[in-house]
Amino acid sequence: MLAFQPLVQGTLFALSVLQAVARDSFTAAVYEHSVILPAHPDEPPSPGDALALMNKNMDILEGAIKEAARQGAHIIVTPEDGIYGWRFTREAIYPYLEDIPDPEVNWIPCTDPKRFAPAPVQERLSCMARNNSIYVVANIGDKKLCNSSDPSCPSDGRYQYNTDVVFDSEGKLVARYHKYNLFRGETQFNFPKEPETVTFETPFGKFGIFTCFDILFHDPAVVLVRELQVDTVLFPTAWMNVLPFLTAVEFHSAWAMGMGVNFLSANTHNVGLAMTGDGIFTPEGPIAYHYDTETEKGHLLIAELSSRPRLSPTYRLAVNWSSYATSIKKFPEEKNTFTGAVRRDIFTFSELTRKAGNYTVCQRDLCCHLIYRMSDKSKDEVYVLGAFDGLHGSLIKYHWQICTLLKCKSTDLKSCGQPVETAQSKFDMFSLSGTFGTNYVFPEVLYSGVQLAAGEFEVLRDGRLKSKHSSSKPLLTVTLFGRHYEKDPPHPLRTSP
């Protein structure tokens, strides 16, 4: 017990210092990076060539970091795959990897670069943070040796992890996160045996971190927010946009509102792969976001936000997402429904044939209810109310419940659910709700040109997503995304044959 007391006292002292200097707000930055890619990602480069490519990308990231610090940012998030790219084999990515120690070692690579194995990338990132007095979040690769005594050890004798690192304003490594939910093409990496929940304290709030595909699953995303009560989530991503629902700015903003946290999303930028869209999001909506499908340029966003959003007087109280919809008795289900595909998901749709009305569409356990009035209906546009209750995805499946008002691509009803970016019709009002079987529902409204409707809608405690006033721009979608985690099937890549 006596040996433990100094550690307890030191921990209490550190926490008291943090509380004493705690800030009510902080300035955050995210950078959307157009990554310089290797010419031959399927061939292992020499260590020198690998480092040369990474330094080219870090030159660009360093410019963004310096500018963010100059504008007063306390933390900057850079993208997944932002230092070397993607689509490698296990062998081809190995020269890019470094051994990243547990942050408990209390290490500043910038001032002590020889303490562990050579780590030039960690050293440079640490120096960027230290020299600019800013927290730096980056995505790199970690390598860990293993042997035959470990039954899970890969045949090449090493684990390789898609890894986020965080260096504080002194350059100290304060967080390391190994991505748990790998996308189907990430065969160059392993997933950790158990999901990691990584948090760290700062003078401006409690932070958590995970990567890209992780956002769609309970572990670690929901655990960080609901159980560990982080204030802000850091999110390096390489997100390929999929209209009408899964564009980066649309879903990431919805997730921040649904979960009630700040969300700092930094995306890679590659027009050919539909990668764009980053932002600084809050429980009330987007503070700043960027979406660019025309150029190959990177983009820096900087904004101030609350350090502890749950303490805000405007913080939304708990929502019962099925309360209003389950109370409705007077709306009969539409008879003239039809099915349509949103990618592989088969929705039940009903066309909005009138300029105003009440509509109900059901699929399995989900009924979606819409009250609306159009102000400026284009003759060449068709809108539908849609419901989906089922498994989404190809190899890796997960359970969605979705209610949506959306514009079809053309007047042909077979086009409903296909990607569309522009619209002409406006709505005076809309109210969308559903009989969701989950408390995890994410609301969003998307305008023509893939623009968010910041401040133009609200979510009531009975689960209605309502317009505040007549829409200022033509409408693409109004959507409630529900995730029914309990109905997810076993993950095929983590299940023994």
MARDO-654233 format. One record per residue: residue in one letter; x, y, z of N, C-alpha, C in turn. Coordinates in steps of 0.05 Angstrom, whole numbers, plus 5000, padded with zeros to 4 digits. Last residue first. Layout:
# MARDO-654233
AXYZXYZXYZ
...
# end
This chain:
# MARDO-654233
P472645904234471045734216470045484229
S471546434281473046194274471346024255
T470847104265469446864273471046624264
R472547574245473447514272472147264283
L470447634196473347624197474347574225
P464847664205465947434191469047414192
H461747794265463647914246465047684231
P455047574274457947554281459647664258
P450048084259451047804259453947804267
D446448544299448748494282449548204282
K442548674336441848484314444148434294
E444649044370444048784381443348574359
Y444849514340447349364345446749084354
H441749834299440749634317443049434322
R441550494284443350264285442450074307
G438050924239438150774264440050534262
F437751544213439251294210439251154238
L433251934182433851834209435251554205
T433452464135433952184142434352144172
V431952774077431552804105431652524116
T435353004017434452794035433852904063
L435053483984435853213974434752993991
L431654093970432153863988432953613973
P433854773959432454523951433454283966
K434155194018435355083993433654843985
S431455334062432755554047433855464021
S424955114081427755054074428955274057
S421455444133421555364105424455324096
H423455194197422155394180422355294151
K425254754222424654984239423055194224
S423054084211424154334201423454554220
K424353534255422553734244424153974233
L424152894275425953074262424253274247
R421552634336420952754310423352934300
G422352424387423452284364422852394337
D420752704430419052474423419952334397
R424053134433424552914452422852664446
L425853334366424253354390424753104408
V430853644331429853384339428453414366
E430754104276431054044304429953754309
F433754514224431954304234432554244263
E437454894212434854914199432954684206
G442754854229440955034243438155044232
A445054654166445854724193443854924205
A444354244126442254444133442754534161
L449854134081448354084106446554304112
Q449953964013450354174033448654104058
V449953733960451153603984451953804005
G446854003924449754063924451253933947
S441154073965442354053939445254143939
Y441753834034440754014013442253963986
L439853384083441853444062440553614040
V439453264151438153374128440253464108
E439552744201440852934183439053014161
P440552364262438852524244440452704226
F441051714285442651944277441152114256
V440051314341438951414316440351684310
Y439650864386441950984371440951064343
N435750594410436150874419438351014404
T431350194370433950254381434050544391
G427050104339427549914360430149954373
F422750634316425450514318425550324343
T418450824282418050644305420650494310
G419851514265419651234260419451074285
S418952154229419351994253419051694246
L419152814206419752534200420152384226
S416353364178416653234204416852934199
F417053974143417053684143417453594172
M415354554103415654414129415854114124
D416254754052415454934073415854814101
F421554554010419354474028418854694048
K423354563940423654643968421154563984
S426754283884424354313900425054383929
Q431454173858430354443854427954493873
A437953853867435053853868434154143863
T443653403861442353663858439253633859
E445752893866447053113882445553383880
V444252213874443552463861444652693878
P444351503867445651753876444751993860
Q437951173874440451213861441651483869
G433051203898435151073914437851093900
C429251143841429251223869431251063885
S428850963789431351113796431451183826
K423950753782426150563785428750703792
L420751183772420851093800423050883804
D422751713734422451423733422851313761
T424452223741421652163745420951873743
S430752123776429152213754426252163760
K432752023827434552123807433052233783
C428552273881429452063862431152193840
K429652513946429152573918430152353900
L426852254007429052303988428052363960
L426252134073424852284052427052344032
T426951544112428151754095426051874076
C429251124163426951274152428051504136
I432450514176432650784163429850884155
Q436250104213433450184210433550474200
W441249604200440249884198437249884202
H446249184222443349224220442649514221
Y451548934180450549054205447749154200
K456648524151453948614152453248734180
I461748454108461248524136458548654137
L460648354053462048154069461448204099
S456148794049456648554033457948344050
G450849184079453549104074453748854058
H445449124126446849274105449749174103
L439448814145442448804145443448954121
G433649224161435048974154438049014155
D429149624140429649494166431049224160
F427350234112429049994109429549884137
A422950654076423550514101425350274094
G421451304047422451034046423050924074
L417851734006418351654033419251364033
V420252113949418951873961419551873991
Y419452563894420352503921418852263932
V421352783831419752593846421052553873
E421353313783422553173806420453003821
D419253653745421153443736422353283759
K416454043770414953833755416753603747
S418254233835418954213807417453993794
K414954593883415354323872415954333843
D415454943934416254993906416954733893
S413554773982413055053974413655103945
M410354204011412254313992411554603985
R409753934073408554124055410654234037
Y408653344114410353524097408553724082
I410052804155408153024150409753234135
L411352114157412152374147409752564145
H413851544188411651724185412651994177
C415450864183416351134180414051314174
C416150274220414250444205415250734206
L419449664226419749954225417450084208
D419449124224418649244249418649544248
R418149094156418648924180417649074205
Q416549724137418049494129418949344154
C411950234118412950044137414649824123
V409950904115411050684100412350494120
T405351434112406551224128407450994111
Y404152134106404751874094405951694115
N400352704096401352514116401852244102
G401653304056400253074065401552924088
A402553673994402553664024401053414032
K402553573941404353783951404453793981
R402552863926401253113932403253323942
T405452413921404052503898402652773902
L410952133939409452353949407952483925
E411151423935411551683922409751893935
S414350993980411751093971412251373959
F418450393987418050683981415050743975
T422649984021419850014014419350314011
F429249793997427349964012424549924003
I434449373998431749393986429849544004
D441149513988438949514008436349553994
R445349573954444249303957441849293976
R443650203934445750003931444549733934
V437450183946439550373952442050213955
A432149983905434749913917436450163922
G425249913920427450033905430049993920
T418349743916420949703926423049833908
F412350113932414049963913416749933926
T405450243949408350243955409750073934
N399950423956401450423931404450453936
K398150454008397650213993399350193967
E401050674070400550724041400150454026
E397650564131400050514114399250544085
P394051114160394250834150396650804132
F394551484215395751474189395851184179
K392351474266390651564244391951554217
K395851334306393851144299392351214273
I402051424336400351494313398351274307
S405651264374403051374383401151434361
T410251134349408550914359405851004369
A412251644337411351464315409651244325
Y413651864388411551984371410451784350
S417551464407415251554422413051664404
S422351294387419951164376417351274389
W426451554412426351574383423851444371
N426851974461425551714457424851704427
V432752304478430552284459429452004460
A435452704531435052444518432552444501
L436853404513436253184531435652924516
R442053764483439453634479439153404500
Y444754364509445154074503442453924503
T444554884522442954804498443254514492
P447854954564444954974569443254894546
S453154464567451954694553448954714560
L455454014586454854224606453454464593
R456653714542454453624558453553834579
P461253944519458554014508456253924526
R466554204538464854004551461954044542
S468854574504470454354514468854134526
S465754814445465654784474467354544482
L470055094393467754944403467954894433
E472355424335472255414364469755264372
A475955174277473555284290473855254321
I478555054213479155134241476655254253
L480854644160478554764174479354824203
L484354604100484554624129482054764139
H485254154046483754374057483854364087
G488353983982487753944010486254184021
K485753893915487154043935486353953963
E483653713868485253523883486753663905
T476753893854479653943854481053723870
E471353713859472353843834475353863832
T468853573904469153363884470453463858
D468853733969469953833944470453593925
Y466953984029466253774010467053873982
H467554134097468554184071467953934054
Y465254514155465654274140466454344111
A463854734221465254784196465554514182
I459854584255461054854259462554934233
P453854214249456554274240457354554246
G450254094312450554104283453354174275
E449954024366447954204354448154214324
P454253704379451553594383449353764371
T458753844322457953854350455153734354
F464453794279461653754284461053754314
I468353954229468353994258465454004266
G470253524173468753734187469253734217
D470553314104471453304131469953524146
G470653054043468753114063469853084091
T472452523998472452804006470452844028
M473252053951474152113979474252423982
A472351823902470051963916470752003945
L476751683875475551483893473351593910
G478052143848477551903833476251683849
V479152513888476652543873475952283858
N481252463950481952333924479352333908
H483452594013482152723990483152593964
T481652354079483452374056481952494033
N478852744133478652554111481052584092
A477452814199479452894179479552674158
S472953044246473252854224475252954203
L471253094309473253214291474053004270
F465753224346466853014328468653154308
N462553264409464053394388465453174372
V456352894421459152954426460253134403
G451452614414451652834433454552904440
M449752224379451352134402451752364423
G447052524340445752294353447152204378
M450952904325448452984337447052764352
A454952564305455552744327453052834341
W452052314263453052154286453752334310
A451152744228448852604241449752444265
S456452854213454853054227452452924242
H457452374187459052454210457652664226
F453752364144453552164166455152244190
E455252844115452452784122452452594146
V460652814104459653034120456852984131
A460752314074462252354099461052574115
T454851984053456952174048458252244075
L450651584055453251554069455451734057
F445851674026445951694055448751714067
P445351613970444251853982444751884012
L452551673962449851793963447751583959
V458251553990456151393977453451533982
N465151693992462451783994460551613978
M469951394030468951414003465951474003
W474651614076471751564072471051604043
A478851514117479151514088476451434077
T480051874179478551704161479451724132
P480652024247482052004222480451804204
F477452314295476652114275478252144249
L476052404363477852454341477552234321
V470752664401471852424387473652524364
T469852964465470452994436471652744425
D468452774515467253024505467553054475
V466752114537468652304525467052544516
Q464351694570463551974571465652164561
L464651154573467051304582466651604581
E459551004554460550894579462951064590
R458351314509456251264528457351164555
V463251384480461451604485459651544508
L466050894479467451134485465551354494
V461950534462463150514489464550774497
V461150674409459050734429460150724457
A466250514386465050784384463050854405
P469250054382469350194407467650454408
D463049734386465749744398467749834376
H458749824350458449894379461249924392
F460150134286459849914305459750004334
L461550544252459050404247458450184267
I466550734264464150904271461550754268
D470450414242469650374270467050514277
F471850614193469750404193468750344222
C475451124221473851064197471550854202
T477751004286478451044258476250944239
F477951364349477651124333477851204304
I478651664413479451644385478851374374
G476852184460477051914452477751904422
F478152664512478152584484478152284481
K475753164554476552884552476152794523
G478253854557476353634555477553364553
F482754194558480254274544478554034538
P487153984582485954214595483354304582
T485653274572487053524565485853744582
E486052564575485152814586486853044577
F484252034531486252194544485052454553
T482651354511481851634518484351774530
V480750804475483050974481481951254487
T479250174476477850424482479950624492
E479849644430481149834448479450084451
P477348984425477149264417478449444438
E482248464422479948584435479748874427
K486248354386484648134396482148224410
P486448824330487248724357485348514367
F487248614262485648754282486548654310
N492448734213491048554232489248734250
F493048924143493048974172491748754187
Q492348824091495048874099495348894130
T487048814080488248554086491248584094
E482649194075484949244091486348984099
G477849134048480249134032482849164048
R473649164086474248914073476848904057
F476149524144474449504120475349264104
L476449324212477849364187475849344164
N475649524272473749444250475049514223
Y480149714301478949454307477149354284
K486350044301483650014289482649734292
H489450224359489550024337486749984326
Y492050814384489650654380490050474355
R495251184433495750994411493250824408
A497151794464495051594456495951434432
V501452104475499452084496497251884489
L508052264467506052074457503952024480
K509752954471509652694484507452514471
G510053474453511153264435511052984447
E507453844480510253814487511653604470
S502253774464503654024455506554034464
D502053064448501053304460502853544453
F500252624396502452754410501453014422
V497152034380496752304388499152394404
V495851574326497551664348496851954354
D492650994300492551284306494451344329
T493950474255494350584282494150894281
N493349834234492650104225492350264251
Y498549364248496049504256495749774242
Q500948724244501048984232498349124237
Y504848234277502348364274502848644262
R509047704251508647974262505748054259
G510247234224511447284250511047564261
D507747074179510247224175511447314202
S503146824197505246654188507846804183
P500747154258500747104229503246944220
C498646864319500847004305500746944275
S494946604349493846794329496046924313
P497746294386496246154364495146344343
D504046414406501546564403499946434380
S508446124399507046074424504346224424
S510746304353509046074350507546014376
N510547034360511846774355509846544356
C511247724338509947514353511247244346
L512448424335513348154331511647964348
K508748944308509348804332510048514326
K507949584280508749304276509549184303
D503350074256504849964278505549674271
G502750644214502550354217504350264240
I498651234227501051104216500650804220
N495451844231494951554227497451434213
A495252354282496052244256495551954255
V494652954316493452684312494052594284
V497753384360497753294333496653004332
Y496953974398496553684397496353604368
I502154464397499454384388499354074390
S507054764391505354764416502454694410
N510554704351508254884346506354894369
N514354354369515354614358513054814353
R511153914384512754064404513454344393
A508853734336507153814358508753994378
M513453634305511453814295509653914318
C515953254338517153524335515153724324
S512452824330512852934357514053214356
L513252734276510652824285510852944313
R518652574278517952814263515152914272
E518452104309520152324317519252584304
Q515051784278514151874305515852104314
V518651724235515951844231514951944258
P523251474255523451744244520751884240
A525051074296522251154291522251434279
P529050534317528850774300525950824292
A526950314382527850254355527550504338
F527950804435526950554425528050504397
R531151254443530351084466529350814458
K532551614405534051354405533251174428
P529952104412529251934389530451654389
D528052504451529452254458528952054436
T525352934431527752994448529252744455
C521452694399522952924389525452974405
P518852304430520752224409522452454399
I517752264494517752484474519752414452
W514151814534516251854515515652104497
N511651434573512351714578514651804560
V509750924570512650954573513551234577
E504350944559505150944587508150964591
P503550874505504051144515504851154544
D507150334478504850414494505450694506
P510650474416510450374443507850454456
I510750234352509750454368509250354396
D515050104302514149994327513350224345
E512750274236514550304258513350174283
L512250154164511350124192513550184212
Y513850144113512750404122512150394152
P515449624100517549834103516550104113
Y510149364096511949324119514049544121
I507049404051506749614071508849594093
A508348944022508949204011508749424031
E506448524052509348544048510048824039
R500948584050502348584076505248634073
T499449063998499648794008501048804036
F495449673999498049534000497549234005
R491550093999491549873980494349743977
W494250764013492550524018493050313997
G498551264043496551174024495250914032
Y502151514078503251344057501151234038
I499551894109502451914107503551734086
G494051814113495052074103497952094100
D491051394132492651344108493951604097
E486551864161487451594158488951564132
P488652574167487052344158488352064162
T489352964228490052904200488852634193
V487353454273486953174265487653154235
I490053874323489453834295489353534289
I488954344376489254064367488654054338
H488754874384489954724405490454434397
A489855424340488755164345490255024367
G491655934324490855894352489655624358
Q493856014276491156124280489956044307
R498555744281498656034278495956164283
A496655224281497755334305497855634304
A495155184227493155154248494155274274
E500155254203498055454198495855434219
K502854794221503955064227501755274224
I499554404198499854414227500854694235
A500354484143497754524155497854554185
G505854364140504954634133502154694144
E505753834155507054024173506254314166
L503253604111501853604137503153804156
I507353664074504753804070503253824096
D511353344097511953634091509353784088
M508852854098509153004124509953294119
N509352714045506652764056506852914082
K514952674043513552854024510752914035
N515952284081516752554087515452754068
M513951834055512551924079513352214086
L517751784014514951844007513451954032
A522351684046522251924028519351994020
L521151204070521351444087521151694069
A521250874024518850894040518851144057
D526550924009524551023991521851054006
G529150684054529650964046527551074028
P527150154052526550324075526950624069
S524650023986526850014005526050194028
P517849763978520049943972522349903992
P514349203954515649323978517949513969
E508849313912511649233913512949363938
D503849533908503949243912506849133913
P504350073896503549993924503649693929
H508050433862507550143860506850033888
A508250963875507750893847506950603844
P504651203932506951063920506250973892
L501551853934501451563935503951433923
I500052393972501952303951502252003954
V493352573987495652413994497352363969
S490553124007490852983981493452833982
H487153174068489753164054489553004028
E484053604109483453404088485753404069
Y484753714177485953754151485253534132
V482054084230482153834216483253894188
A482554394295483054394266482954114255
A479654774348480354524335480854564306
T480155114408480155144379481254884366
F475555094463478255054451477855084421
S472655284527472555244498475355194488
D473855284579471055244572470755184542
R479554944605478355154588475455084582
A483154844665481154754646479954984631
V486954894703487355044679485354974657
A485054574744485554854750485855024725
Q484654074721482154214728482654514732
L490053954715488353974692485854124698
V491553944769492754144751490954184726
S488653514787488053774798489153994781
L491053104759488253164753487553444763
A496153114782495853164753493053244746
F494752974835495953234830495653314800
L492952464828491052664838492152944832
T497752224811495352224793493452444802
G500852284856501652404831499352424812
Q498051984893498352264898499152414872
V498551474869495851594873496051894877
L504051414872502751414846499951544848
P505051434927506151644910504751654883
Q502150944944501251214951502451434933
F504350454935502350554916501650844920
A507650324976508950364950506950484930
L503950255016505650485018507050534991
M501649765000500050005000501750255000
# end
